[in-house]
Amino acid sequence: MQQLKTKRICIIGGGIAGLAAEIYLTRAGFEVIICDRAQQIGNGGYAFLLLENGLSVLKQLGLMDEIQKQGDAISQLILHNENGWVLNKTSLQDALCIRRTKLCHILCNQLSPNQIVINHAFSHFLYDNNGFATHACFLNGKKIAADFFIGADGTRSQIRAVINTKFCLPEVKIKELVSALKMPPPMNHTLVKFQHSQGGLAAGYVPIGKDYVNWYIQFDSQYWKSNELTDKRQLAKQLIGNFPEPFASFIKDTDFNHSHLWNTSNMEVLPKFYHKNMLIIGDAAHTFSPFSSQGVNTALQDASVLSQSLMRFNALADCLKYYSEARLPSLKAFMKAGHEMINSFLLADEKPFIPLAI
């Protein structure tokens, strides 16, 4: 069984999963470095909805005071149809919305600058005679040696392709147009969503601070065609131009040059999360439908369980086996919930679903 001889760990990907894992593993006494392809950690994206399972990890890390200062507690979810009629009101506990940049900044502040290297786009691994990775190689020509490599490189993970060579992401069924707008939130502490009664179309918004709103449109990508060249403002008008306010104001005032149109996914459970001394976590291991709001929360949980696993076993093989078995039950449940939500969304359902998996 492979031992962590020098305890040097290389994490590829500096998103939430990678940053949280580095904090845990550094505190556990490991020598850890993150390599990220971007020019700055935390760029891109808009906001996260933190739920109980993610918040519990941040509490473990002692970061809740800062998280509560920087985020907005979300106390209720209000669900409407496309005409504005209220379909459901649900009280929420342990829910908080925070801007992605702020959460990344809070996590980065727990690390020393020499633990993060940027402009490192992953290329390939070098291996020893037994098939264990010895170095991560990057497109800038750099090589980093480690005993253990963690792929936290997102939905289109290259590390996942090394571990699961035959895996392909499932067909895109739903796209999401996400924007942020500087304005006072129409409703404080509230996640608001409108679902079209004929299925395949929804829009919603949530406060991210006292003067910003994160708003989004989710749509059936087979029915409404779009790509990276699509005029996003015209697409928004086509999709929800007849929805009640505040969506007309959102469309009018948003700078769509900074909006993001992305292909959502809800993966099946992978055959394996690890191979030899390589492991994938976060979106690389389990990409969920945005309906579940579980991407960031399960990424944080991955980091916590991984740290516990590495502290519990001396042999890496035992650690990774324990980690996978510990994570599978809840991941399977969230994937199942995601598939059910997608089906309900695409088909007109007499009972609109609550778009959270808790």
C-alpha positions in Angstrom: 0.0 0.0 0.0 1.3 3.5 -0.9 2.4 5.5 2.1 2.4 9.3 2.3 6.1 9.4 3.0 6.8 13.2 2.9 3.2 14.3 3.1 3.5 16.6 0.1 0.2 17.2 -1.6 -0.5 19.0 -4.9 -4.1 20.2 -5.5 -4.9 21.1 -9.1 -7.7 23.7 -9.2 -8.2 26.7 -6.9 -12.0 26.8 -6.5 -13.9 26.2 -3.3 -13.1 22.5 -3.1 -9.4 23.0 -3.6 -9.1 26.0 -1.2 -11.1 24.2 1.5 -9.1 21.0 1.1 -5.8 23.0 1.4 -6.9 24.7 4.6 -7.9 21.4 6.2 -4.8 19.5 5.1 -2.4 22.3 6.0 -3.9 22.4 9.5 -3.5 18.6 9.7 0.2 19.0 9.1 0.6 18.2 5.4 2.7 20.3 3.0 0.1 21.5 0.4 0.3 23.6 -2.7 -2.6 24.6 -5.0 -2.0 25.1 -8.8 -4.7 27.0 -10.6 -4.9 27.9 -14.3 -6.3 31.4 -13.7 -4.4 34.6 -13.3 -6.2 35.3 -10.0 -8.0 33.0 -7.6 -11.7 33.6 -7.2 -12.3 35.3 -10.6 -15.5 34.5 -12.4 -18.9 33.3 -11.2 -21.4 35.2 -9.2 -22.9 33.8 -6.0 -23.3 30.6 -4.0 -26.2 29.5 -1.8 -24.7 27.9 1.2 -26.9 25.4 2.9 -26.6 23.5 6.2 -24.1 20.9 5.0 -21.8 23.5 3.6 -22.2 25.9 6.5 -21.3 23.2 9.0 -17.9 22.8 7.3 -17.3 26.5 7.5 -18.2 26.4 11.1 -15.6 23.6 11.6 -13.0 25.9 10.0 -13.9 28.7 12.3 -15.0 31.0 9.5 -18.7 31.7 10.3 -18.2 35.2 11.7 -16.6 36.4 8.5 -19.1 34.4 6.3 -22.0 36.0 8.1 -20.5 39.5 7.7 -20.0 39.0 4.0 -23.1 37.0 3.1 -26.9 37.4 3.4 -29.0 35.1 5.4 -31.8 33.7 3.3 -34.9 33.0 5.4 -37.5 32.0 2.8 -38.1 30.7 -0.7 -41.1 32.0 -2.6 -42.2 30.1 -5.8 -44.4 31.8 -8.4 -45.8 30.8 -11.8 -45.0 32.9 -14.9 -48.0 35.2 -14.1 -46.7 36.0 -10.6 -49.2 33.8 -8.7 -47.6 32.4 -5.5 -47.4 28.6 -5.7 -45.4 28.0 -2.5 -43.7 29.7 0.4 -41.1 27.8 2.3 -39.1 28.9 5.3 -35.4 28.2 5.2 -33.0 27.6 8.0 -29.2 27.6 7.7 -29.2 29.2 4.3 -26.9 32.1 3.3 -26.0 33.7 -0.1 -22.5 34.9 -0.6 -20.6 36.3 -3.6 -18.1 33.8 -5.0 -15.3 36.3 -4.9 -15.9 37.0 -1.2 -16.0 33.3 -0.2 -12.8 32.6 -2.1 -11.2 35.6 -0.5 -12.1 34.4 3.0 -10.7 31.0 2.3 -7.5 32.4 0.7 -6.9 34.5 3.8 -6.4 31.2 5.7 -3.4 30.3 3.5 0.0 31.7 3.0 0.8 33.2 -0.4 3.4 30.6 -1.2 0.7 27.9 -1.0 -1.0 29.1 -4.2 0.5 29.3 -7.6 -1.4 30.8 -10.5 -1.1 30.6 -14.3 -0.6 26.8 -14.0 -2.8 25.1 -16.5 -2.6 21.3 -16.1 -1.1 19.3 -18.9 -0.3 15.7 -17.7 1.3 13.6 -15.0 4.6 11.8 -14.9 4.6 8.3 -13.3 6.9 5.9 -11.6 7.3 2.3 -12.7 4.4 1.3 -10.5 2.0 3.7 -12.1 1.9 6.2 -9.3 2.0 9.9 -10.3 5.3 11.6 -9.3 4.9 15.1 -10.9 2.1 17.3 -12.2 3.2 19.0 -15.4 1.7 22.3 -16.6 1.5 24.1 -19.9 3.9 26.8 -18.7 6.6 24.1 -18.5 6.6 23.8 -14.7 6.6 20.5 -12.9 5.5 20.0 -9.3 6.5 16.8 -7.4 4.1 15.4 -4.8 3.1 12.2 -3.0 -0.6 12.7 -3.5 -2.5 14.6 -6.2 -6.0 16.0 -5.8 -8.0 17.1 -8.9 -10.3 19.9 -7.9 -10.4 21.3 -11.5 -14.2 21.6 -12.0 -16.9 20.2 -14.3 -14.6 19.6 -17.3 -11.9 18.1 -15.1 -8.7 16.8 -16.8 -7.9 14.8 -13.7 -11.2 13.0 -13.9 -10.3 12.0 -17.5 -7.1 10.4 -16.1 -9.0 8.4 -13.5 -12.1 7.5 -15.5 -10.9 7.3 -19.1 -14.2 6.3 -20.6 -16.4 8.8 -18.8 -18.3 11.5 -20.8 -20.4 14.3 -19.4 -24.1 13.7 -19.9 -26.1 15.5 -22.6 -26.9 19.1 -21.8 -30.6 19.4 -21.2 -30.7 22.8 -19.4 -28.8 25.9 -19.9 -28.6 28.8 -17.4 -28.0 32.5 -18.1 -26.6 34.1 -15.0 -26.2 37.8 -14.3 -25.5 40.2 -11.4 -27.0 43.7 -11.2 -26.1 46.5 -8.9 -29.4 47.5 -7.3 -31.2 47.2 -3.9 -32.8 43.7 -3.8 -36.5 43.6 -4.5 -36.9 41.3 -1.5 -34.4 41.0 1.4 -33.4 37.6 2.8 -35.6 35.8 0.1 -34.9 33.5 -2.8 -37.6 34.2 -5.4 -38.3 31.9 -8.3 -40.8 31.9 -11.2 -41.5 28.6 -12.9 -43.4 28.4 -16.1 -46.5 26.2 -15.8 -45.8 24.6 -19.2 -42.3 23.4 -18.1 -38.8 24.1 -19.4 -38.4 27.7 -18.3 -37.8 29.4 -15.0 -36.2 32.6 -13.7 -35.2 33.7 -10.2 -33.2 36.1 -8.1 -31.5 36.3 -4.7 -29.8 39.2 -2.9 -26.0 39.2 -2.7 -25.3 42.1 -0.4 -27.4 45.2 0.2 -26.9 46.6 -3.3 -26.5 43.6 -5.6 -28.9 41.0 -7.0 -27.9 37.7 -8.6 -30.5 36.8 -11.2 -30.8 33.9 -13.6 -32.8 32.2 -16.3 -33.0 28.4 -16.7 -34.3 27.0 -19.9 -34.7 23.8 -22.0 -31.7 23.9 -24.3 -33.3 21.7 -26.9 -36.3 24.0 -27.3 -34.4 27.3 -27.1 -31.2 27.1 -29.0 -28.2 29.2 -27.9 -24.4 29.3 -28.0 -21.5 31.6 -27.0 -22.4 34.0 -29.9 -26.0 34.4 -28.9 -27.1 38.0 -28.0 -27.8 37.5 -24.3 -30.1 40.4 -23.9 -32.2 39.3 -26.8 -32.2 35.8 -25.4 -33.4 37.0 -22.1 -36.2 39.0 -23.7 -37.3 36.0 -25.8 -37.4 33.8 -22.7 -38.9 35.9 -20.0 -39.9 39.1 -21.6 -43.5 38.5 -20.5 -42.6 37.6 -16.9 -43.7 40.1 -14.2 -41.4 42.7 -12.8 -38.6 42.9 -11.7 -37.5 40.9 -14.8 -38.1 43.6 -17.3 -36.0 46.0 -15.2 -33.3 43.3 -14.8 -33.1 42.9 -18.6 -33.0 46.6 -19.2 -30.3 47.5 -16.6 -28.0 44.4 -16.8 -24.7 44.6 -18.6 -24.9 41.3 -20.5 -21.2 41.5 -21.4 -20.6 40.2 -17.9 -23.4 37.6 -18.0 -22.5 33.9 -18.3 -24.4 31.3 -20.3 -23.4 27.9 -19.1 -24.3 24.3 -19.9 -25.6 22.7 -16.7 -25.0 19.0 -15.9 -26.2 16.4 -13.4 -23.6 13.6 -13.5 -24.2 9.9 -12.8 -22.1 8.4 -10.1 -18.6 7.8 -11.3 -17.1 4.3 -11.3 -14.3 5.6 -9.1 -13.1 8.8 -7.5 -9.4 7.8 -7.3 -6.7 5.8 -8.9 -3.3 5.0 -7.3 -2.4 8.4 -5.7 -4.8 10.6 -7.6 -8.2 11.7 -6.3 -10.9 14.0 -7.7 -13.2 16.2 -5.5 -15.8 18.9 -5.9 -17.4 19.4 -9.4 -14.7 17.2 -10.9 -16.1 14.2 -9.0 -19.8 15.1 -8.9 -21.4 17.9 -10.9 -25.0 18.6 -9.8 -27.9 20.3 -11.4 -28.1 24.0 -10.3 -31.6 23.2 -9.0 -30.1 21.3 -6.1 -27.7 24.2 -5.0 -25.4 21.4 -3.8 -22.3 22.1 -5.9 -20.5 24.3 -3.4 -21.9 22.6 -0.3 -20.8 19.1 -1.3 -17.4 20.5 -2.4 -16.9 21.8 1.2 -18.0 18.5 2.6 -15.5 16.7 0.4 -12.6 18.7 1.9 -13.7 17.9 5.4 -14.1 14.2 4.9 -10.9 13.9 3.0 -9.0 15.5 5.9 -10.6 13.1 8.3 -9.7 10.2 6.1 -6.0 11.2 5.7 -5.8 11.6 9.5 -7.4 8.3 10.2 -5.2 6.0 8.1 -1.5 5.6 7.4 -2.0 3.9 4.1 -3.2 6.1 1.2 -5.2 3.2 -0.4 -7.1 2.7 2.9 -7.7 6.5 3.2 -9.1 6.8 -0.4 -11.3 3.7 0.0 -12.8 5.1 3.2 -13.2 8.5 1.7 -15.2 7.2 -1.3 -17.4 5.0 0.8 -18.1 7.9 3.2 -19.1 10.3 0.4 -21.1 8.0 -1.9 -24.5 7.8 0.0 -25.2 11.6 0.1 -23.8 12.2 -3.4 -26.0 9.5 -4.8 -29.0 11.1 -3.0 -28.2 14.5 -4.4 -27.7 13.1 -7.9 -31.1 11.3 -7.7 -32.7 14.5 -6.5 -31.1 16.4 -9.4 -32.4 14.0 -12.0 -35.9 14.2 -10.5 -35.8 18.0 -10.6 -34.7 18.1 -14.2 -37.5 15.8 -15.3 -40.0 17.8 -13.3 -38.6 21.1 -14.8 -38.7 19.9 -18.4 -42.3 18.5 -18.1 -45.3 20.5 -17.0 -45.8 19.2 -13.5 -48.9 19.8 -11.5 -46.8 20.1 -8.4 -44.0 22.5 -9.0 -40.8 21.3 -7.2 -38.9 23.3 -4.5 -35.6 24.0 -6.2 -33.3 23.0 -3.4 -31.9 19.6 -2.3 -31.5 19.8 1.4 
